[in-house]
Amino acid sequence: MAEREIRLFGDPILKTACEPIGEITDKVRGLVEDLVDSVALPGRAGVAANQIGVGLRAFSYNIDGQIGYVINPVLVEVDGEPEPVDEGCLSVPGLWYPTMRHPFARVVGIDLDGRDIEVSGTGVLAQALQHETDHLDGKLYLDRLDKENRRAAMKQVRESTWF
């Protein structure tokens, strides 16, 4: 498989909640391989399936050189008071805005063998887990910005060369 093109802001799939994956098929195995290949590039912390045009619940992550994936992820725990962290998104290139995120997050899901898995952490990993599960729920980080920053971000989007 291969790295796939990232869908950009304005593509309806990014605002659509993804469907759970039922059976682990060759198609699902290919999707996970593409997610892992797509997140392995430098500067990428996570890629959700809908960011590569697939409306299924799966994402990959790449934090401090540790690459992994979760099928049917559910954000089951966050801890600590939300704090502003600079956040960007491959689907909204070139924009970085302070976004309220919890300092700890825990996601549960399954792997390609159908075994239960858990991914949890603090810092950038916690941010990525929250960001990617948001994607799978049809939300972009721009949806979490305060009114002033959201207005500025939307202006920047409209003026961008990619929109």
N, C-alpha and C positions, 0 to 999 in steps of 0.2 A: 504494500500500500504506500501512501505518500502523504506529505504535507498537503493540506487542502487550503483553498482560498478562504480568508476570513470575511464573513458577511458584515456589512457596515450599517451604521445607524440609518434607519429609514426602511430597512428590509423587514417586512412584516413578521418573519419567523423569529426575530429577536424579541418581539412583544407578545409571543404566543407561548403559553405554558407547554412544556414538553410532556409527552406520554411516557408512562413507565415501560420499561423493557420487560417483556414476558419471558419468552424462551430465548436461551443463548444459542443463536444460530451463527452460521458463517458470516452473514451480513453484520451481526452485532460484533463478532470478532474483528471484522474488517474496520468497522467504525472505531473500535477501541484502538486498533493499530494506527489508524489515521489521526485520532486524537493525540496519541502519544508522539507520533511523528511531528504533528503540528505544534505541540508544546515544547518540543526539544530545542527549538531555535532560540538563540540568545535573546534575553530580554523578555521572555514569556513566562508568566507565573501560572497561567491556567488557560484552558480552552474548553468551552462547553459545546456540546453537540450541536446546538442550534447556531452557534457561531460559524459552523462549517456547513450549515444548511440542512441539518438532520434534526427533526423534532422529537428526539428520544432523550430520556433522562440518563445522561452520562457526561462526565467531564474528566479531563486530565489535569495534572498539576506538575510544576517543575519549580521546586523551592530548594535553594542551596544545593543544586545538583541532584536532588532526589526527585525522580520522575515516577509518577504513579497515576492511577485512574480509579474512579468509583462508578459503578453502575447503580442506577436507582438511588442516588444519594438523597439522604434526608438530613437536614441540619437539626440535630436533636438537642444540642446544648450550646449556649453562649454564656459567657461569664464575664463579669467586670462591667464597669460603667462604660457605655459607648464613648469613644474618643475620636476626634478628627484625625484621619490619616490621609496623606496624599494618595489619590487613586486615579488610575487611568484605565483604559480598556482598549483592546485590540480592535473592537468594533466602533470605537470613537477615537480614531488616531489623532495624536498630537494634543489632546486635552488632559489636563491633570487638575483635579479639584479636591479639596478636603471633604472627606466623606465619613460620616459617623459609623464606626465599626467597633464591635466588642473586641477586647484584647485576647479572648480565648474563644475557640469554636471547636465543636466536635460533630463530625458527619459519620453516619453509618450507611452501609449499602452492601453490595455484593461484588465479587470478582467474576472473571470469565468461567470459573468452575462452579459458580453458584454459591460459594462460601461467603458467609458474613464477614465483612471487613469494617474497620473503623479507622478514621484518620482524624487526629486532633492535634492542636498546637496553638501556639501564641504567635504574635508578631505577624510577619508576612503570610505565614501559613494560615493563620486564623482569618486574615483579611481575604485571602484567596478562596478559602472554603465558603465564606459568606458571599463573596462576589460571584462565584461559579454557581452556587445554588440559586442565587437571585436570577442569574441568566436562565436557568432551567425552569424558573417560575415565570418567565416572561418579563423580567425587570432588568433595567440597566442601572448602573450606578448613578447616572444622571437623575433618575427618579428619586434618589435619596438625598439630593442636594437641597440646601436651604434655598429659599426663594431668590435671593440675590445672586448666589452662585449659579443656580439653574438658569436664570435669565442671561447671565454672562456666558455660560456654556452654550446655550442655544444660539446666541449671537455668533459665537466662535464657530459653531457647526455650520450655520448658514453661510458664513464667509469663507469656509474651508474650500480647498480645491477638490476634495474627494466627495463632497455632498452633492 
